[in-house]
Amino acid sequence: MCDGYFLTSSRVFLILLAAAGYALAAILMKLMAQSGTTQPILALLVVFFLVIVLAEVQLLRQMDLSNVYIAIIAAETLMVLAYAVWAGETLSAREIAGGGLVIAGTILVGA
């Protein structure tokens, strides 16, 4: 299914869109857990998951399943780790190493 070019500009956009949706959903769930507010956050989560599904369907028309999910997970990992640092959360050496392994795996699969 993959045409030889792992990442084209349209694929990168869709990967980042899906990853951003997952990352924002995770952040919203954390905010929901902290604030106790559910209704408006649930509405946003539904919108994010709809966007994610549409982006992934488009990607799966162009790429293999394994490549799609590894690329999305790698991008999402970077986004969530960046948010965690920005929000003042501390990351352990193990968490940083785990994020690095996800990125390294993406590079290996995409090579």
C-alpha positions as CSV (number, residue, x, y, z in Angstrom):
1,M,0.0,0.0,0.0
2,C,2.9,2.4,0.7
3,D,4.1,4.0,-2.5
4,G,7.8,4.2,-1.5
5,Y,7.6,7.7,0.0
6,F,6.9,7.3,3.6
7,L,6.2,11.0,4.4
8,T,4.8,13.4,1.9
9,S,3.6,16.8,2.9
10,S,-0.1,15.7,2.9
11,R,0.7,12.7,5.0
12,V,2.7,14.8,7.5
13,F,-0.2,17.2,7.8
14,L,-2.6,14.3,8.4
15,I,-0.3,12.7,10.9
16,L,0.2,15.9,12.8
17,L,-3.5,16.6,12.7
18,A,-4.4,13.2,14.2
19,A,-1.5,13.4,16.7
20,A,-2.6,16.9,17.8
21,G,-6.2,15.6,18.2
22,Y,-5.0,12.8,20.5
23,A,-2.7,15.1,22.4
24,L,-5.4,17.7,22.9
25,A,-7.8,15.0,23.9
26,A,-5.4,13.8,26.6
27,I,-4.8,17.3,27.8
28,L,-8.6,17.9,27.9
29,M,-9.1,14.7,29.9
30,K,-6.5,15.8,32.4
31,L,-8.2,19.2,32.7
32,M,-11.6,17.5,33.1
33,A,-10.1,15.3,35.9
34,Q,-8.7,18.3,37.7
35,S,-11.7,20.7,37.3
36,G,-14.6,18.4,37.6
37,T,-16.2,20.2,34.6
38,T,-17.5,17.6,32.1
39,Q,-20.1,18.9,29.6
40,P,-18.1,21.4,27.6
41,I,-15.0,19.3,27.6
42,L,-16.9,16.2,26.5
43,A,-18.2,18.2,23.6
44,L,-14.7,19.2,22.6
45,L,-13.5,15.6,22.9
46,V,-16.2,14.4,20.5
47,V,-15.1,17.0,17.9
48,F,-11.4,16.0,18.4
49,F,-12.1,12.3,18.0
50,L,-14.2,13.0,14.8
51,V,-11.3,14.9,13.3
52,I,-8.9,12.1,14.3
53,V,-11.0,9.4,12.7
54,L,-11.3,11.4,9.5
55,A,-7.6,12.1,9.3
56,E,-6.7,8.4,10.0
57,V,-9.1,7.2,7.4
58,Q,-7.4,9.4,4.8
59,L,-4.0,8.2,6.0
60,L,-5.0,4.6,5.8
61,R,-6.0,5.1,2.2
62,Q,-2.4,6.1,1.5
63,M,-0.3,4.1,4.0
64,D,0.0,0.8,5.8
65,L,-1.7,0.6,9.2
66,S,1.6,-0.1,11.1
67,N,3.3,3.0,9.6
68,V,0.3,5.2,10.3
69,Y,0.0,4.3,14.0
70,I,3.8,4.5,14.7
71,A,4.0,8.0,13.1
72,I,1.0,9.3,15.0
73,I,2.2,7.8,18.3
74,A,5.6,9.4,17.7
75,A,4.2,12.9,17.0
76,E,1.7,12.6,19.8
77,T,4.4,11.6,22.2
78,L,6.5,14.7,21.4
79,M,3.4,16.9,21.7
80,V,2.3,15.5,25.1
81,L,5.9,15.6,26.5
82,A,6.2,19.2,25.3
83,Y,3.0,20.1,27.0
84,A,4.0,18.3,30.2
85,V,7.2,20.3,30.3
86,W,5.4,23.6,29.5
87,A,2.8,22.8,32.2
88,G,5.6,22.4,34.7
89,E,5.4,18.7,35.2
90,T,8.7,16.9,35.8
91,L,9.7,14.1,33.5
92,S,11.8,11.2,34.8
93,A,14.8,9.9,32.9
94,R,12.7,6.8,32.1
95,E,9.9,8.8,30.6
96,I,12.3,10.8,28.4
97,A,14.0,7.6,27.4
98,G,10.7,6.0,26.5
99,G,9.8,9.0,24.4
100,G,13.1,8.7,22.6
101,L,12.5,5.0,21.9
102,V,9.2,5.8,20.3
103,I,10.9,8.4,18.1
104,A,13.7,5.9,17.3
105,G,11.2,3.3,16.4
106,T,9.4,5.7,14.0
107,I,12.7,6.4,12.3
108,L,13.5,2.7,11.9
109,V,10.0,1.9,10.5
110,G,10.2,4.9,8.1
111,A,13.7,4.0,6.8
